[in-house]
Amino acid sequence: MRPVAFGEALSSGTRLTLFSDDKPDRFVTVIKFWMDATSGVALALNTGVPSYQVDDEEGRTHLLIHLPIEEEDEHRWCLWRPDHAGFDSKSIFEGALVEE
C-alpha cells in the first residue's frame, strides 16, 4: 500500500483505505475520478479539486474530496454522502492509501 498523491487519477475499481489517528479506518472503492474546476476556483486553487465517486464497504455511494490545507504541505480527505447535510469530524480523514 502507498499514499495517494494529490490529484492522482485512480481508475474505477481501485480500493482505498482512509485513515486518521482518532477514528477507525474506512475502506472504499473508486467508481469515478474527476477534477472539479468549480470547487478549485471557489477554494482559490490553481487547479481543480480532485474528487472521487466511491462506494463504501456497505455499498453506499459517497463523494470523496481531496483538499489541500492552506499554508501547509498537507491534505485532508472529506467523505460526503448526498443524504447528509455537510461534513462533520467523522467524515474528515488525514490520509488515504491505495492497494497495489
N, C-alpha and C positions, 0 to 999 in steps of 0.2 A: 504494500500500500504506500501511496505517496500523497503529499498535499496537492490540492487542486490549485493551479496557477490562476491569478486574476485574469478573467476574460477567456479562460480556456474553453474552447468549443468541445463539449463532451457529446458523444454520439448517443443515440437512443439505445436504451438497454444497459447503459453504464451504471454500476452500483456505487453509491456514495455512502460514507459514514460521516454524519455530522456530530461534532463533539464540543464539549465545554467542560470545565472543571466542576461546575455546580449543577450538572444535570446528566441524566443517562444519555448514552449515545442514541442517535436516531439513524435509521437505515432507509434510504430512498433510492429509487431507480429513475434515471433520466428518461423522459418521454421526448422532450424537445428543448433545444437551446436557441436563444437569440440575444442580440444586443439591443436593449431598449433605449433608443436615442432620445425619446421624450423624457424619460427619467434622468438620463445623463445631463440634459440641458437644465432640468429643474434642480439638479444637485450641483450644478456648475462644474461638471466634469468635462474634460476634453474628449472623452469617448462616451459611448453608451454604457448602460449598466448591464452587466452580464446577468441574464435571467434564465431560469430553467423551469420547465413544467416537469414535475416529478410525481411519482406515486410512492406512498409510504408503505410500511410493512402490513398495514391493514387495508390496502387497496384504495385509500383516499387520495385524491389529486390535490396537489399544493403548487404554489408558485415559490420557487427558491431564488432569492435575490442575493447577489454577491456584491456587497457595498464596501468601498474603501473608507477608512476612518480618516477624517480630515486631520492634517498636520501629523500624521503618524504613518509609518510604513506597515500598517496592519489592515486587515479586512474583517468584516463580520458577515455572517450568513443569516439571512432572515427567511424563515419558513412561514408562509402565509396560506391560509385556506380561504377560499372565496366566501364561505359561510361565517367567517369571523370578521368582526369589525376592524381590527387593527392588529398591530404587533404587541406582544407582551414579553416579559422576560423569558417565558418558556419557549418562545419562538425564535430567539436570537442565539446563534452558536458562534464559537470562536474560530472554528476551522472545519474543513472538510477533507476527507481522504478518499482517494479513488482506488478501487480494486484494479489491479493489473493482471 
